Amino acid sequence: MAATMGSAVEGAKPAAGASPPDSFILSPWLVEALTRAGRTEPARLEEARLLFEQMLGYANHLGLYAEQTGNSGEALGNFPQAFTHLALISAAFNLDRALDAR
């Protein structure tokens, strides 16, 4: 089960209790899920919008995202990460459609 940490989604912790980097692709997926839930529960749609706006703050100066986000927001892993960008585009498209429909 993933937990949100600010605007990033944190995956499972290792047994030793060390905090692993956050897999950034989980955040757009959470936005997508909240957007879909917001079709019947408007508070979820607002939560999706806020999370999406916070997520945008993790981009670098060129608007690119890494595969993972460290505890202090630093970009880790593969860079730029294509799957993260595809998930972000999908989340943006679906969130925009849902917000326009209300």
C-alpha positions in Angstrom: 0.0 0.0 0.0 1.4 3.4 -0.9 1.2 6.4 1.3 1.4 10.0 0.2 4.3 12.1 1.4 3.6 15.7 0.4 2.9 15.4 -3.3 4.9 12.2 -3.9 3.7 8.7 -3.2 5.8 6.5 -1.1 6.1 2.8 -1.8 6.7 0.0 0.7 9.5 0.6 3.2 12.4 -2.0 3.4 12.6 -4.2 6.5 15.4 -2.2 8.0 13.1 0.8 8.2 15.2 3.0 5.9 13.2 5.3 3.8 13.5 4.4 0.1 13.2 6.9 -2.7 9.7 7.5 -4.0 8.8 6.1 -7.4 7.5 9.2 -9.0 5.2 7.4 -11.4 2.9 6.5 -8.5 1.9 10.1 -8.0 0.3 10.6 -11.5 -1.4 7.2 -11.0 -2.9 8.5 -7.7 -4.1 11.6 -9.5 -5.8 9.4 -12.1 -7.5 7.3 -9.4 -8.7 10.4 -7.5 -9.9 11.9 -10.7 -12.0 8.9 -11.5 -13.3 8.8 -8.0 -14.1 12.5 -8.3 -16.8 11.7 -10.9 -19.0 10.6 -8.1 -17.3 12.3 -5.1 -16.4 15.9 -5.8 -14.0 16.2 -2.9 -11.8 13.6 -4.5 -11.6 15.7 -7.7 -10.4 18.7 -5.7 -7.8 16.4 -3.9 -6.6 15.2 -7.4 -6.2 18.8 -8.6 -4.2 19.8 -5.5 -1.9 16.8 -5.7 -1.4 17.4 -9.4 -0.4 21.0 -8.8 2.0 19.9 -6.0 3.5 17.3 -8.3 4.5 19.9 -10.9 6.9 21.4 -8.3 9.1 18.3 -8.6 10.1 19.0 -12.2 13.6 20.4 -12.9 14.1 23.8 -14.7 13.2 22.2 -18.0 10.0 20.6 -16.8 11.5 17.1 -16.8 11.0 14.4 -14.1 13.3 11.6 -12.9 12.3 8.0 -12.1 12.4 8.6 -8.3 12.2 11.4 -5.9 14.5 11.4 -2.8 13.3 12.4 0.7 14.3 16.0 0.2 12.8 16.3 -3.3 16.0 15.5 -5.3 15.8 13.7 -8.6 17.1 10.1 -8.5 17.2 7.2 -10.9 16.8 7.3 -14.6 16.5 10.8 -16.0 14.4 11.8 -17.8 12.0 9.0 -17.2 9.6 8.5 -20.2 7.0 6.4 -18.3 6.7 9.1 -15.6 6.1 11.7 -18.3 3.5 9.6 -20.1 1.6 9.0 -16.7 1.8 12.8 -16.0 0.3 13.6 -19.4 -2.5 11.1 -19.0 -3.2 12.4 -15.5 -3.3 16.0 -16.8 -5.6 15.1 -19.7 -8.1 13.2 -17.6 -8.0 15.7 -14.8 -8.7 18.6 -17.2 -11.6 16.7 -18.8 -13.1 16.0 -15.4 -12.7 19.6 -14.2 -14.3 20.9 -17.4 -17.3 18.6 -17.0 -18.2 19.9 -13.6 
